Amino acid sequence: MYVSILFRDIEIDHEFLEALSALTRTQLNAKGTVSLPLTRKVSKSISHSLLRQWSARDVSPDSPNTTQLTTTNIGHVFLVPIGFGSQSFQAVIDTGSSDTWLVRRGFACISYVNGMREGQAECAFGPQYVESSTFTEIPNQNFNVTYGDGEYLRGVMGFEEVSLDNVTVPVQEVGAVDYAAWTGDGVSSGIVGLGYPGLTSAWEGSEQDASDDSVEEIYEPIFMSMVSQGLIEEPIFSLALARSNTSGGVLTIGGLPDQKDIAYANDFAKVSIEVLGSPEISGDDDFDMDYAFYAITIDGFPSPNASSRNSTSTGSHKPSQAKWPSITNVQAIVDSGTSLAYLPVPVSAAINGLFGSQGNYDPNSGTWFVDCNATAPSWSLVIGGQTFHIDPRDMIVEGPESNCVSGVQEAFSSFSILGDVFLKNVLAVFDVGNAEMRFAARH
């Protein structure tokens, strides 16, 4: 979902805002914090019956494929190698969106602050995609996506031979971006979206008309193509993000990584993938039972105790047991494209209260800022009956000009987001065939 740290109405330097926005972004419509002039006419995604077919089908004998990730933006954005035809690129790996796209040679860079055209360098993309002989543009269809921080992309849809994690999809629908209001990292050339079809951003017509009558053209994203075409052994992928400024961790498609590549516990917590806002959570009896995000339920957030706190914490960092919020059954998206964790307001306040005087909440922006040299707390959450501890090293997120924010912020919608602050502490297994997620603690 590539979500941004939103600063809403705060008066803040645009350079600071743009640098922080590169940490995370969220696709508009997924979050609902900014109105969008386009509507999703079609709300179809992967159905329960199709998932059952995938789970029961015969699979090819190929072994799982593991790729080393890299990282940019001080270890907050994770990149995977991807091939379009014979060309190679680095792209952001995003489990919270579904489009795979690259910026195309000759694109126009637009300032999302004032809407004026500016030099391509301002968008800070990596190498640009040159349309190849294996690319076929799809007539009467366009690529159009807007993100909650004001960034947007416009372009064309087409078919291309795409290689990811040593798996090649001969004919994959992708976006080629011609207009971009973007704050990049200087390395990545696009995004690889590993979500469900319901989040794709192809639209009918050669040019998006920004009206409520715009019709979305649902298509099969890259991972779903690998599954439906029998290109991988099992309909799962797994992700382990590294806590490093250089090495990004591993992505394994079709299975689990070798424990020689990444150390993780053998005891997995298991939890169902849910429809966001499903009847079990919202009480709504009339709801589209198709999947969109990798949404799960967090059982709860245990009160910190002496063994789970950072040993150097002072008394002012320790809220009393009585003040710790008792909040259970929180629905959350598991999203590698979001750097931070966004949790219910009482939980966010309690966790950030552990910073004591070294943390500061700005009500204008709804953001928790922290001292970059603060003594960071540890905290825990329970998923599938198993407790996972978040390392204090993930709780201070560095931005430009010596500004830091907390790794936990308040959720800006009815659902929470478990971003990289959480994913750096686990091996996450996305089991599409069984409609479940599994998590193992990392050593």
Buried (B, 14 or more C-beta within 10 A) or exposed (E): BBBBBBBEEEEBEEEBBBBBBBBBBBBBBBBEBBEBEBBBBBEEBBEEEBBEEBBEEEBEEBEBBBBEBBBBBEBBBBBBBBBBBEBEBBBBBBBBBBBBBBBBEEBBBBBBEEEEEBEBEBBBBBBBBEBEEBBEEBEEBBBBBBBBBBBBBBBBBBBBBBBBBBBEBEEBBBBBBBBBBBBBBEBBBBBBBBBBBBBBBBBBEEEBBEEEEBBBBBBBBBBBBBBBBEBBBBBBBBBBBBBEEEBBBBBBBBBBBEEEBBEBBEEBBBBBBBBBBBEBBEEEEEBBEBBBBBBBBBBBBBBBEEEBBBEEBEEEBBBEEEEBBEBEEBBBBBBBBBBBBBBBBBBBBBBBBBBBEBBEBBEEBBBBBBBBEBBBBBBBBBBBEBBBBBBBBBBBBBBBEEBBBBBBBBBBBEBBBBBBBBBBBBBBBBBBBBBBBBBBBBE
